[in-house]
Amino acid sequence: MKDFAGRVAVITGAGSGIGRALADRAAALGMKLVLADVDPDALERATDELLAGGSEVLSMVCDVRKCSHVEELADAAIIRFHGVHLVFNNAGVTSAGLVWEHSEADWEWVLGVNLWGAIHGVRIFTPLMLDCAKREAGYEGHIVNTAAMTGLFGAPALGPETVSRHAVVALSETLYHDLRLVDAPIGASVLCPDQVPTAIAQSQRHRPEEARRHHAPPPSQPAIQALLAADAAAGGMSAAAVADFTFEAIRDGAFYIVPQPQGLDAVAARAQAIVNVAPPADARAHLTDALHAQLKGQ
Ligand SMILES: NC(=O)c1ccc[n+]([C@@H]2O[C@H](COP(=O)([O-])OP(=O)(O)OC[C@H]3O[C@@H](n4cnc5c(N)ncnc54)[C@H](O)[C@@H]3O)[C@@H](O)[C@H]2O)c1
């Protein structure tokens, strides 16, 4: 996708962090914005600021776990802007802790947002964009699913997130191939940030009632979360820089969008371990000793 001005971008998780930065970048490129988030206050703040900046904005409180919500978002976008060109299935959460300590409700929550959110986005917006392409001369479209570097390698203590991210990478690779099968003027990409200082470490703020009611978070979570947050703060790339990098990658037609390439060594190590049928490589080896000591001390 080469030209953005005047075209319509849909962004989920637009109220904070990377999603908000993508909205700011899209606005700067002259795009019309469809903003979605489960957090009404964060969404209202983003909407007010982008409207004040002169952008055309449609915003909707939307829980991407719910197919009906994503359908309503798509309908509203068509009614307001008569088309969609760029979709960021970006909303996401994380839940740190030992993989066997997460409750069923927590698995359903993280997979619901990170994986089903992307599945609903792909299922609902792709046919809609294919239809737009039939009606609009010179139509260009692009779908970006936000996964993570944890979608390309294995890392300790982030079970539900890692599982969801590998699945979103696979979903995006399939989308890429299927769009080629039908010669669609629509590109696909998977965005794989590594550590970015946003509000992701406070994802628990979005933990649904049904998860809160019955289950405490994993006992190992606070210690692990603190270590991961410190690691993110130490080596992270800003959300604004991730957004700038992402739009350049879309313009270049890149599929794997990897703003922090230093993580690719761990991806290669994983692939090598698979090829050598060796034990899985630990992508966060620099954290493992501290994690081990923390958990031993518990
Ligand atoms: N920050 C990082 O280090 C990092 C690394 C890799 C991947 N990611 C991914 O990047 C994406 C953006 O996260 P972020 O870092 O900006 O975190 P963030 O917490 O700042 O933003 C996430 C946004 O998603 C929204 N959200 C949560 N659940 C939702 C739901 N059910 N429906 C709709 N919106 C929902 C939140 O309200 C929030 O505004 C996520 O998919 C995240 O997992 C982040």
The ligand as a MOL file (V3000), in Angstrom:
LIG
                    3D

  0  0  0     0  0            999 V3000
M  V30 BEGIN CTAB
M  V30 COUNTS 44 48 0 0 0
M  V30 BEGIN ATOM
M  V30 1 N 4.3900 -3.4150 24.6320 0
M  V30 2 C 5.0760 -4.4910 24.3090 0
M  V30 3 O 6.1970 -4.7350 24.8240 0
M  V30 4 C 4.5240 -5.4460 23.2870 0
M  V30 5 C 5.3650 -6.4260 22.7740 0
M  V30 6 C 4.8520 -7.3030 21.8410 0
M  V30 7 C 3.5330 -7.2220 21.4220 0
M  V30 8 N 2.7320 -6.2520 21.9570 0 CHG=1
M  V30 9 C 1.3540 -6.2030 21.4730 0
M  V30 10 O 1.0780 -4.9200 20.9350 0
M  V30 11 C -0.3460 -4.6910 21.0020 0
M  V30 12 C -0.6050 -3.3480 21.6440 0
M  V30 13 O -0.2730 -3.4370 23.0210 0
M  V30 14 P 0.4460 -2.2360 23.8220 0
M  V30 15 O 1.8010 -2.6480 24.1390 0
M  V30 16 O 0.2140 -0.9680 23.1010 0 CHG=-1
M  V30 17 O -0.3670 -2.3140 25.1980 0
M  V30 18 P -1.4560 -1.3210 25.8500 0
M  V30 19 O -1.9630 -2.0530 27.0200 0
M  V30 20 O -0.8480 0.0120 26.0180 0
M  V30 21 O -2.5830 -1.2130 24.7080 0
M  V30 22 C -3.4560 -2.2840 24.4350 0
M  V30 23 C -4.8340 -1.7000 24.1250 0
M  V30 24 O -5.7210 -2.7960 23.8380 0
M  V30 25 C -6.9530 -2.5570 24.5070 0
M  V30 26 N -7.6730 -3.8080 24.7400 0
M  V30 27 C -7.4080 -4.7650 25.6800 0
M  V30 28 N -8.3340 -5.7470 25.6270 0
M  V30 29 C -9.2000 -5.4030 24.6210 0
M  V30 30 C -10.3690 -6.0070 24.0700 0
M  V30 31 N -10.8610 -7.1460 24.5700 0
M  V30 32 N -11.0000 -5.3840 23.0410 0
M  V30 33 C -10.5430 -4.1930 22.5560 0
M  V30 34 N -9.4500 -3.5480 23.0520 0
M  V30 35 C -8.7880 -4.1630 24.0540 0
M  V30 36 C -6.5540 -1.8550 25.8010 0
M  V30 37 O -7.6460 -1.1630 26.3700 0
M  V30 38 C -5.4290 -0.9500 25.3430 0
M  V30 39 O -5.9030 0.3140 24.9560 0
M  V30 40 C -0.9330 -5.8440 21.8040 0
M  V30 41 O -1.4310 -6.8260 20.9370 0
M  V30 42 C 0.2930 -6.3490 22.5640 0
M  V30 43 O 0.1730 -7.6450 23.0390 0
M  V30 44 C 3.1890 -5.3650 22.8700 0
M  V30 END ATOM
M  V30 BEGIN BOND
M  V30 1 1 1 2
M  V30 2 2 2 3
M  V30 3 1 2 4
M  V30 4 1 4 5
M  V30 5 2 4 44
M  V30 6 2 5 6
M  V30 7 1 6 7
M  V30 8 2 7 8
M  V30 9 1 8 9
M  V30 10 1 8 44
M  V30 11 1 9 10
M  V30 12 1 9 42
M  V30 13 1 10 11
M  V30 14 1 11 12
M  V30 15 1 11 40
M  V30 16 1 12 13
M  V30 17 1 13 14
M  V30 18 2 14 15
M  V30 19 1 14 16
M  V30 20 1 14 17
M  V30 21 1 17 18
M  V30 22 2 18 19
M  V30 23 1 18 20
M  V30 24 1 18 21
M  V30 25 1 21 22
M  V30 26 1 22 23
M  V30 27 1 23 24
M  V30 28 1 23 38
M  V30 29 1 24 25
M  V30 30 1 25 26
M  V30 31 1 25 36
M  V30 32 1 26 27
M  V30 33 1 26 35
M  V30 34 2 27 28
M  V30 35 1 28 29
M  V30 36 1 29 30
M  V30 37 2 29 35
M  V30 38 1 30 31
M  V30 39 2 30 32
M  V30 40 1 32 33
M  V30 41 2 33 34
M  V30 42 1 34 35
M  V30 43 1 36 37
M  V30 44 1 36 38
M  V30 45 1 38 39
M  V30 46 1 40 41
M  V30 47 1 40 42
M  V30 48 1 42 43
M  V30 END BOND
M  V30 END CTAB
M  END
